[in-house]
């Protein structure tokens, strides 16, 4: 008897199961052989340059020799930072540190935290590499006692630093700090309290680390090509953009894409509002649409709501705890497939909402530094991409000429424990503010160097 139903393009699948996280010599060898090629595909022919990084080298030395436990709080504006830092720490940090007279007892390495969804959308490469470099998965919107225990164990037992992005996700802007989540500070204080009982002479430190991209002639030529691509998305003909300055062309595309989204969500086009105010309305409308399609109440802040929508959508596409799909009845399997397809479309609204929240930034002027122009153009292309149903995985990035690693002095959480025990919320907020200031100091120093 022939089947009387058609299998949809997107089908529900069993959840992705990866190996237990542990450092694998084989995976480290593969990264050494193929890592530079992988980075080339992400960053092109680029140099990775630590900037006066004795702070970084000494923080690693303290951690690897057991004098401290280290959390690397790294900024995450572009998406490729974990891959780049993993490769640099494994194969370049040791030789750079030696120039400053710093030597290590162990081979440098770092344990990164990543969201469970990465192995769902990232394909087979992260499913093999992430567990093999000891990376630890974490949920953004689910209680995960086992996962948190692994993280606390990695901090308190060492010897390797763990790396967490306090922004919680890709933040799309390197020269401003739009949002930090308190999770990294909470985790650090919790670990410091427990470690103090076991080893009072071993403090927990948080190292603020920023990554800054700088571009050469390739960047100048490619950003023009990318802007033409955006104009093509918008349907602008060559004569419509002739003789317009670069920033006016950006504005024309930006305003057109915004208008399309306002029409999509039935928002009134109010020219009295700024672009930032209008795109915030689009972000809220997109997220509300996703919630309504999932029959969810809008509870919590913007990011709690967004993470919840994302988690539900992924759990409909990759079904947790269901493995034997062959035993499902055709009706049951078809319904699951349809729900997976619906989840994919719902997630398009969530993807757009996420980017729009971060796009509340000023349009670059003609005198704006090249790296800021490139960053904005990449984000504008992504705005068009997500308006058309794309996601972060479709994002286009221009190859940098240099990648600069910049750190600020480590924040000693163990020293702050007395204040933390008195008023936990206040001390977490103060430490988070200090972390943000460290990032802003890094940005200001790099911009002063850029200016001359």
C-alpha positions, 0 to 999 in steps of 0.5 A: 500500500502506498503512503498517502502523505508527503514528507515535508522538506524539514523533518523532525529528528532525534536529538543530537548526542555528542560524546562526553566532554574530555580533552582528546589528543587526537582532536588536538592533533586534528586542530593542529593540522586543519585548524589554520585552514579552518580559520582561513575559511573564517578569517582569511589571511590574517595575523593574530596579535596579542597586544602587550599581553603579559597580563594574559600570559601571567594569568595563564601561568597562575592557573596552570601552576595551580596558584589560581583558578581562571575564568576568561570572560571573552567578548563575542561580537563576531561569532568566530572568537571561540575557534580563534582563541582555542587555536591560539591558546593551544598553538601560539600562546606558549611561544608568545609568553616565552618572549616575556619570560613566562613559562608554563608547567602544562600545555596551555588550553582553555575549556569553553562553554557553549549553548546546546543549540550549537551542535544542532545547527552547526553540523558535524564539525562542532559535534566532533570538535567541541567534546574533543576539546573539553568544551562544556554545553549549557542551556540558556532557558532550562534548568541543567543541574548536571551541566552546572555541576560540570562547570563548577567542577571545571573551575574548582578542580582546574587546571585549565581556565574556562572561557565564558562570553558574558554577553551570552551570545554573539553581540555584533558590535566590538566597539560598544558593550550593549549588554552583559549577563550576570551569569559569569560573575554568579558562577565565579562567586559560587566557585570561589565560595566552594574553593575557599573551603577546599583551598583558601590560597587559590583565588578565582580570577576573571580575566576580561578579554576583548578581540578587535578586528582591523582591516586592510585594502581587502576590507575596503574593496569587499565592503563596497561589494557587500553594500552593492549586494544589499542594494541589490536585495533592496531592488535599487538600480544603479542610477538610484544610488549614483553619486551618493556618499557611502553613509547615505547608501547605507541609510537608504538600504537600512530605512528600506529594510526597516520599512518592509519589516514595519509593514510585515508586522503592521506597525505604523510608520512614524517618522517622528521616531528615531531609527533606534526606536522604530527598530526596537518596535520591530524587535518586540513585534517579531518576538511577540509574533513568535510567542503567539504562534507558540501560544506562550505568555510574554514573561520575563525580559526580552532575552529570557523570552527569546531564549525560551522561544528558541529552545522550544523551536529547537526541541521541535526540530530535534526531539529530546528523548525520542530515538526510535523513530522507526516505531512511530506511527505514520500519523504521529511522525507526520504531526512531528514533522509538521510541528518541526516545519512550523518551528522553523518558520516561528524561529525566523521571527525570533532570529529577526528579533534577536538581531534587531535588538542589537541594531539600535546603533548609530549609522557610521559617518564618512569619517568613521574608522574602517572597522566600524563601517565594515561591522555596520555593513555586515550587520545591515546585510544580516538585517536583510538576510534575516528579513528574508528568512535567514539566520546567523548561519547565513551571516556574511563576514569580511576577512580582517587583516589583523585580529588583536587580542586585548586583556585588562587586569584580572578581577579577583573574586575571592578578595570580594567574597566578604562584600559578596556575603553581605549583599550578594546582588549589590556585589554581583552588580558592582563586579559586572560594572567593573567588567564592563569598564574593563572592556570599555578601557580596552576599546578606548585604548585600541581606538587611541592606537588607531588614531595614531 
